[in-house]
Amino acid sequence: MRRYLTLYVDSITHDDVTPISAPRRAAYRPGIYLSQFPGLPRLDLRVEGATTDQPVSRSNEGKFTYWEGIQLQGYTNKGFIMGDWMGRESKGGQAWLTYHLSGNEWLQLQYLTRKTPNDFIAGGVTQNSFTISAVKRLSRDIQVDGSLQYERWKAPIYRAGHQSDVTAAVQFTWFPKLRQTPDWIR
């Protein structure tokens, strides 16, 4: 399995030198990557979990990871958060199952789940989505990407009850042939 399986973890601490020195105060993103299934070399699987909701009292109301009391712009760039898609004080994960048609063509199924507790956002927030996507080269110069996503979410502070939506997207990409300028023109 050592040829196929990778276990990894990423972590961040707000006010400690390293997550190892204060594991209860760190945010984590562990993952598993199976680069190919035995007998199915074109199929891979990636599963990641994440938590930014540490079991410490300061973690209430979203005032710990990705929050700064002194430097208010701390984890942002022009007001946009720089960090994990999980955001502040949340738990969740993602999984991707990908079948590679070739080196730059694939079909992919994706699942995402995220939960933010009541003490940060009134009523909490729950999000689940399923996505199927494909990338196909029509020729050396033209590529088409497409996806279809079904999402179910609950955010009482925004809209009462469970909500759902469907999104579809198509993108065409042209890769022009690059030509080098001959030496005598330079």
C-alpha positions, 0 to 999 in steps of 0.5 A: 500500500505504500506505493498507493496510499498517502496520509497527511495533515495540515495544521495552524495555531493562532497563538502558539509556535507550533500545533505540536506544543498545544494540540488542543488549540490548533486547527487541523486538516487531516487527509488520505490520498489513494493514488490508484485503486488496485486493478483500477490504475486510473481511479483515485480518491482523496478524502479530507476532514477539517476543524477550526472549532477547537475545544477551548473556551476562547473558541466561542463566538468565532473568536479564535482561529482566523480572528484577531483582536489587535490587528483586525486585518490579521487573516485578510487581504483587502477584507477577504479571508486568507485561510481554510475554506472551512472558515472560523469555528467550523467542522467538515470535510470533502471527498473527491473520486476521480477517473483519469481519462488521460493526463489532462482529462478526467471525470470527478465526483465530489462531496462536501459537508460543513457545519458551523455552530450556534455560538458563532452564527445564530442558528448555526449553518449546515452545508452539503453539496454533491458535484460531478465534473468533467474535463475533456480535450476536444483537440490540442488547442481546445478544452471543455470543462463542465460541472453540475452541482446540487447543494442543500443548506440550512442557515436560519439567520439568512433563510428559514428551513432547508434550502437547495439549489442546482448549479451548472457551468461550462467553460471552453479554453483555447490554448494558442500555439506559442511561437518563439521570436527568431534570434535575428529579430531580437 
